[in-house]
Amino acid sequence: MGIGKLFLTSISSGVITQEDLKWIANNQLNFSRCEKTTASRLGQLVDSGQIQLGCRL
């Protein structure tokens, strides 16, 4: 899974999982500039409460 797909999945469901966050943390050094911006935006959405930490069914 790439950061783009992860971003879109999280936006549409309103949920991001612990595994997704772990994947971002483990791969962030390999991200392009655009991917870093996407990850940062995802973090802002989590911080603001628009995306919740949880699990997808």
C-alpha distances in whole Angstrom, upper triangle without the diagonal:
4,7,8,6,7,10,11,11,12,15,16,16,18,16,13,13,15,12,9,12,13,9,10,14,13,11,13,16,14,13,15,18,16,13,15,17,14,13,17,17,15,17,20,20,19,22,24,23,22,19,20,18,18,17,15,17
4,5,5,6,9,10,11,12,14,16,17,18,16,14,14,16,13,10,12,13,10,9,13,13,10,11,14,11,10,11,14,12,9,12,13,11,11,14,15,13,16,18,18,18,21,23,23,21,18,19,19,19,18,17,20
4,6,5,6,9,10,10,12,14,15,15,14,12,13,14,13,9,10,12,9,8,11,12,10,10,13,11,9,10,12,10,6,9,10,7,7,11,11,9,12,15,14,15,18,19,19,18,15,17,16,18,17,17,20
4,5,5,6,9,10,11,12,14,15,15,13,15,17,16,12,14,16,13,11,15,16,13,13,16,14,11,12,13,10,7,10,11,7,9,12,11,10,13,15,15,16,19,20,20,17,15,18,18,19,19,17,20
4,5,5,6,8,10,11,12,14,13,12,14,16,14,11,13,15,13,12,16,17,15,15,18,16,14,15,16,13,11,14,14,10,11,15,14,12,15,17,16,16,20,21,20,18,15,17,17,17,16,15,17
4,6,5,6,9,10,11,11,10,8,10,12,11,8,10,12,10,9,13,14,13,13,17,16,13,15,16,14,11,13,13,10,9,13,12,9,12,15,13,13,17,18,17,15,12,14,13,14,13,12,15
4,5,5,6,9,10,10,10,9,12,14,14,10,11,14,12,11,14,16,15,14,17,17,14,15,15,12,10,12,11,7,8,10,9,7,10,12,10,11,15,15,15,13,10,13,13,15,15,14,17
4,5,5,6,9,10,11,11,13,16,16,12,14,17,15,14,18,19,18,18,21,20,17,17,18,15,13,15,14,10,11,14,12,10,13,14,12,14,17,17,16,13,11,14,15,16,15,14,16
4,6,5,6,8,8,8,11,14,14,11,13,16,14,14,18,19,18,18,22,21,18,20,20,17,15,17,17,13,13,16,14,11,14,16,13,13,17,17,16,13,11,12,13,13,12,10,13
4,6,5,5,5,5,9,12,12,9,11,14,14,13,16,18,18,17,21,21,18,20,20,17,15,16,15,12,11,13,11,8,11,13,10,10,14,14,12,10,7,9,10,11,11,10,13
4,6,5,7,9,12,15,16,13,14,18,17,16,19,21,20,19,23,23,20,21,20,17,16,17,15,12,12,14,11,9,12,12,9,10,14,13,12,9,7,10,12,13,14,12,15
4,6,8,10,13,17,17,15,17,20,19,18,21,23,22,22,26,25,22,23,23,20,18,20,19,15,16,17,15,12,15,16,12,13,17,16,14,11,9,12,14,14,14,11,13
4,5,8,11,15,15,13,15,18,18,18,21,23,22,23,26,26,23,25,25,22,20,21,20,17,17,18,16,13,15,16,13,13,16,16,13,10,8,9,11,11,10,8,10
4,7,10,14,15,13,14,18,18,17,20,22,22,22,25,26,23,24,24,22,19,20,19,16,15,16,14,11,13,13,9,9,13,12,9,7,5,6,9,9,10,10,12
4,7,10,12,10,11,14,15,15,17,19,20,20,24,24,22,24,24,22,19,20,19,16,14,16,14,11,12,13,10,9,12,13,10,9,5,5,6,6,7,7,10
4,7,8,6,7,11,11,11,13,16,16,16,20,21,19,21,22,20,17,17,17,14,12,14,13,9,10,13,10,8,12,13,11,11,7,6,5,6,7,8,12
4,5,5,6,9,10,11,13,14,16,16,20,21,19,22,23,22,18,19,19,16,14,16,16,12,12,15,14,11,14,16,14,14,10,9,6,5,5,7,11
4,5,5,6,9,10,11,12,14,15,19,20,19,22,23,22,19,19,20,17,14,16,17,13,13,16,15,12,15,17,15,16,13,11,7,7,8,11,14
4,5,5,6,9,10,10,12,14,17,18,17,21,22,22,18,18,20,17,14,17,18,14,14,18,17,15,17,20,18,19,15,13,10,10,9,11,14
4,5,5,6,9,10,11,12,15,16,15,18,19,18,14,15,16,14,11,14,14,11,12,15,14,12,15,18,17,16,13,12,10,10,10,11,14
4,5,5,6,9,10,10,14,15,14,17,18,18,14,13,15,13,10,12,13,10,9,13,13,11,13,16,15,15,12,12,9,11,12,14,17
4,5,5,6,9,10,13,14,14,18,19,19,16,15,17,16,12,14,16,13,13,16,17,14,16,19,19,19,16,15,12,13,14,15,19
4,5,5,6,8,11,11,12,15,17,17,13,13,16,14,11,14,16,13,13,17,17,16,18,21,20,20,17,17,14,15,15,16,19
4,6,5,6,9,10,9,13,14,14,10,10,12,11,7,10,12,10,10,14,15,13,15,18,18,18,15,16,14,16,16,17,20
4,6,6,8,10,10,14,15,16,12,11,14,13,10,11,14,12,11,15,16,15,16,19,20,20,17,17,15,17,18,20,23
4,6,8,9,10,14,16,17,14,13,16,15,12,15,17,15,15,19,20,18,20,23,23,23,20,20,18,19,19,21,24
4,6,6,7,11,13,14,10,10,14,13,11,13,16,15,15,18,19,18,20,23,24,23,21,21,19,21,21,21,25
4,5,5,9,10,11,8,7,11,11,8,10,13,13,13,16,17,17,18,21,22,22,20,21,19,21,22,23,26
4,6,9,10,13,10,9,13,14,12,13,16,16,16,19,21,20,21,24,26,25,23,24,23,25,25,26,30
4,7,10,11,9,9,13,13,12,14,17,17,17,20,22,22,23,26,27,26,24,25,24,25,26,26,29
4,7,8,5,6,9,10,9,11,14,14,15,17,19,19,21,23,24,24,21,23,22,24,24,25,28
4,5,5,6,9,10,10,12,14,15,16,18,20,21,22,24,26,25,23,25,25,27,27,27,30
4,5,5,6,9,10,11,12,14,15,17,19,20,21,23,25,24,22,25,25,27,28,28,31
4,5,5,6,9,10,11,12,14,15,17,19,20,21,23,21,20,23,23,26,26,26,29
4,5,5,6,9,10,10,12,14,15,17,18,20,21,20,18,21,20,23,23,23,26
4,5,5,6,9,10,11,12,14,15,16,18,20,19,18,20,20,22,23,24,27
4,5,5,6,9,10,11,12,14,15,16,19,17,17,19,20,23,24,24,28
4,5,5,6,9,10,11,12,14,15,17,15,14,17,17,20,21,21,24
4,5,5,6,9,10,11,12,14,15,15,13,15,15,18,19,19,23
4,5,5,6,9,10,10,12,14,14,13,15,16,19,21,21,25
4,5,5,6,9,10,11,12,11,11,14,15,18,20,20,24
4,5,5,6,9,10,11,10,8,11,12,14,16,17,20
4,5,5,6,9,10,10,9,11,11,14,17,18,22
4,5,5,6,9,9,9,11,13,16,19,20,24
4,5,5,6,5,6,9,11,14,16,17,21
4,5,5,6,5,6,8,11,14,15,19
4,5,8,8,9,10,14,17,19,22
4,6,8,9,12,15,18,20,23
4,5,6,9,12,15,17,20
4,7,10,13,15,16,19
4,7,9,12,12,16
4,6,9,11,14
4,7,10,13
4,7,10
4,7
4
